[in-house]
């Protein structure tokens, strides 16, 4: 049975995840949050966004439990909606726990944080890896499956990836959907020197 209280911090395997927001600039038809309240026994549907102190306090209580392999900013929303929270929490992680930090993002960082040097700020905070959900091989497919709120979002995701790849370890991911040409996405990743990871699509059970 799923926990009723929304989880700010949750874990899968040896990774600790931070669920900072449910806001997202995409509305992907395949997103798990369209079909479930959370993952495993964790309720990831927030009733409000936690402040920085709440995130840090809950994270510290979980990190004390055992040895973890990494901390991942990933929940039921786009983490870079809360760039300042990521920066402050990451500073604490690096200072006190020395764990690798990954951000799973839709690549809209510059669209969400106008006038900010997002990649440079993340690098200065010692973010170790970006996992960018590209999820489409062209703009038309991207708009159809991801339903972004921003115009020309696909081009901005490509720009985000190309800015990031020489500064932070950058991985491109894509869900294996019928509309998506994974080979083209992998070829693009190889061309620009990013890694590629295929993610399986699990259709909802009604």
Secondary structure, DSSP 8 states (H G I E B T S, - for coil): ---SSB-SEEEETTEEEE---S--S---TT-GGGT-SEETTEE---SS---HHHHHHHHHHHHTTS--SEEEE-SSS-GGGGHHHHHHHHHHHHHHT--EEEEEE-S-HHHHSTT--HHHHHHHTT--EEEEE---SSHHHHHHHH--SSTTHHHHHHHHHHHHTTTSEEEEEEE--TT--HHHHHHHHHHHT-EEEEE-------
